[in-house]
Amino acid sequence: MVMANTVDKNQDYLELDVKHVNPVLHRVGRIVVDRARGSYVYDMNGDAYLDFTTGIAVNNVGHCHPKVVAAVQKQVAELMHTSVTTHHKPYIDVCQKLAELAPGRLDSVFLANSGAEAVEGAIKMARYVTGRPAIINFRGSFHGRTLMATALTTSKLYYREKYEPFPSSIYTVPYPYEYRSYHRGNPDKVLDETMEQIELLFTQFVSPQQVASILVEPVLGEGGYVVPPSNFLKRLREVADQHGIMLIVDEVQTGFGRTGKMFATEYTGVEPDIMLMAKGIAGGMPLSAFATRKEISQKWLPGRHGSTFGGNPVSCAAALATINVLQEEKLPERAAKLGAEIVQRLKKFAQNRPYIGEVRGQGLMIGIEFNDEHGKPNKDMAEKVAERCFENKLLILTCGSHGQVIRLIPPLNMSEEETEKGLSILEKCMAF
Ligand SMILES: Cc1ncc(COP(=O)(O)O)c(C=O)c1O
């Protein structure tokens, strides 16, 4: 907060931003971030903001973790880039590590730069290998900003509007979102309805023999931090197996300890055919990946896909260090414990506050859904809470198709004191 008569050093940059930065970017907050460490970001005035956004689920090990910084500094002096036509050690090491971490038999890994690129690559591989065109996706999903990823995204109209025509052969069914379903209170029925809609697709729209893949988020991210019924992936696995369809699980937001396991899929015991990873993978450096079984990837012939920067050595070194930190500091376990405590506390806070419709989450992926007096999604209230938090130097984001959900995505290693501080601010800002 700037006192009267002091100069706000953010201001000059904000003016330059307006002048030169493409305004399409949706900015929240009015600060220019100068540096960050642990659970805090610091603006140009040196003011500290407690960060419950982690760069949208990226800085899972906190900002600028010293071990990640050291690995990056070492690598950058040794090898910064080489083309994908040559081998390099960090690339191979990361693939080996991810093969070790990924569920079941997923042992063959491709590296790219962003979540959307992982989506694109996985869809191309599934089409190439199955020889089938169609994709089944879910209402409320978010898969990224490239054109195919946008076509697969249905979390908000504004991600799609005016970008048509989209690639075809995409068939969308409801995500089992219990709170906004007519079957609230009966998760089995909510899930049955989703599965019936998939069967109906096969009767009315597309032969299952034409479907290459089912693409799904294990916990809905941008669409509202929705935890589906526990046997959702299992039911999808059964349909996929029945028809030779590849099950692609998008762990871009849920991965790397966020939900209390290294990957949310682990809660389900399901082995996807392809698993997508990005965001938290490299502690803040750009990297993404998708893992599959060798028997699938070896049918994708050399040269059919590639990337100039994908698997950059510096990003790979950061990924190896980040994964080590997650394992050494037992951060998935910490996320599970801390997340359960936070949800319990916030549920208690929500009692007798009818405008808080639901508090839900898995690990440290926590959503708070706001209602108006008719029980409808309340975007204004969620935005008001986010704005109040910002004024109190706590950064939080909204999500949900209507923008009616506050999402908490703090660092997995935030301290007890930081947790208490953040929750106290949040509760103060949620009191209406
Ligand atoms: C589930 C999911 N998939 C894909 C993406 C796209 O990732 P990126 O922004 O790195 O392209 C996101 C980003 O928020 C995501 O949450």
The ligand as a MOL file (V3000), in Angstrom:
LIG
                    3D

  0  0  0     0  0            999 V3000
M  V30 BEGIN CTAB
M  V30 COUNTS 16 16 0 0 0
M  V30 BEGIN ATOM
M  V30 1 C -6.0830 -28.5930 -16.9710 0
M  V30 2 C -5.3000 -27.6730 -17.8620 0
M  V30 3 N -4.8870 -28.1100 -19.0540 0
M  V30 4 C -4.1630 -27.3400 -19.8800 0
M  V30 5 C -3.8500 -26.0420 -19.5470 0
M  V30 6 C -3.0500 -25.1870 -20.4800 0
M  V30 7 O -1.7730 -24.9670 -19.9850 0
M  V30 8 P -0.8660 -23.7770 -20.5510 0
M  V30 9 O -1.4590 -22.4970 -20.0940 0
M  V30 10 O 0.4870 -24.0570 -19.9670 0
M  V30 11 O -0.8720 -23.9160 -22.0410 0
M  V30 12 C -4.2520 -25.5400 -18.2950 0
M  V30 13 C -3.9260 -24.1580 -17.8980 0
M  V30 14 O -4.4940 -23.5710 -17.0220 0
M  V30 15 C -4.9980 -26.3740 -17.4380 0
M  V30 16 O -5.4260 -25.9410 -16.2370 0
M  V30 END ATOM
M  V30 BEGIN BOND
M  V30 1 1 1 2
M  V30 2 1 2 3
M  V30 3 2 2 15
M  V30 4 2 3 4
M  V30 5 1 4 5
M  V30 6 1 5 6
M  V30 7 2 5 12
M  V30 8 1 6 7
M  V30 9 1 7 8
M  V30 10 2 8 9
M  V30 11 1 8 10
M  V30 12 1 8 11
M  V30 13 1 12 13
M  V30 14 1 12 15
M  V30 15 2 13 14
M  V30 16 1 15 16
M  V30 END BOND
M  V30 END CTAB
M  END
